[in-house]
Structures are given as C-alpha cells and as structure tokens.
C-alpha cells in the first residue's frame, strides 16, 4: 500500500518537473491514501534529478512520520490542513510557476476570461488574504493552509481546484496526485493567457456565466460528455 502511494507521488513530482513549472527544488506534490489516512510527500530540498520513489516521506494527518528517513517538504503542514479540511481530494501540488506566481504577487485573483479556464475552474481562482503578523511568527505553513481554507468559505473546492496564496504562489489539488499536477499545469497556462488578454484588452470582461457553466459541466457535471466513457 505505501509503496503504491509513494510511486504515485514520485511519478507526479517527476511529471511536475518535466512540465517546466519548477526550478531547482521549488515545488512539491503529495498524495493521500484515503483509506489509511496517510500522506506521502516529496522530501525537503532533494533535487528532482536525484529523487527516488523510496525517498517519499509518509505521514499521518497529524504530521507524524510513519515511514521515511528524510525530512518532508517544508510545506507539509499546508498540505495536511487541506487534506483535513477539503473532503474528497487525493493529491496536492505547490509550485512557484511564473505567471500564476505573478498574479499572486500582484495580489489579484485570476479572472476567468475564456473556455480553457472554464474547462477546469468554474470561476475565478481566488486569492488568499494576507497572513497576520501573529500567523507569520507562529506556525507559518499551517496558517497558510488555514488561509487557503478561509478563501473557500463560499467556493466549492471541487469546482475550483486551485488557489493563489498572496505574495507566494499557487496550490492546486485533485482526486489524485496526477490530477493535482494537471491542474497546476492548466493554472499556469490560464494565468499566462489572462496576462496576454489584459495586455491586448485592458478592459477585458470575464466569460459569460452560461458559457462558463457549459464548458465546466460538459467535463465535470453529472451529464458530462467530454472524452470517453469510463
């Protein structure tokens, strides 16, 4: 069981690296075994060129390491908080990808301007609030997770599987580590196209709600018809 979880998380981390969304040791992917309530995550500071499946660190949802000799990613408390608070997710990805991070640093939520965005995110990708001084001097990574959860108070985390952490960068999630990485790749692409859209048309308007719903629901709704039957 743990070997399978670690393999999934390793493969997702390598896919993330090949996607070009991470530099050096930036970024990480984790995965949850929902039945066992265990999480595997990339170890902290290990280069992707040296990364091996057996190096994935396995923890319980309280952060207790149950398998692994290396320190887990420094972002682990953020991942664990999302697993605890967002039912149904099975993988989380964090990057500092260029365009999504630029929107986070500009302190702007990412508008939905077109159907590429709408295929994956049913509306704008939200921005977290600034962390308080108390949060910054306390358990910073845990507080980051709490800030993400707070940003989804009125948003379905299944329908908008990503967030921009203010002045920091993006987190995405999905039903598996592989899906979380796919959402990170798409988020970077739509952040790029939104940037280009605004450069061409500073008064660009968001997609209509009807077209937004059409594209999102044809892939994710109860009567979805995009792709092949499973």
Secondary structure, 3 states (H helix, E strand, C coil): CHHHHHHHHHHHHHHHHHCCCCCCCCCEEEEEECCCCEEEECECCCCCCCCCHHHCEEEECCCCEEECCCCECCCHHHHHHHHHHCCCCCEEEECCCHHHHHHHHCCCCECCCCHHHHCCECCCECECCCCCHHHHHCCHHHHHHHHHHHHCCCCCCCCECEEEECCCEEEEEECCHHHHHHHHHHHHHHHHHHHHHHHHCCCCCCCCHHHHHHHHHHHHCCCCCCCCCC
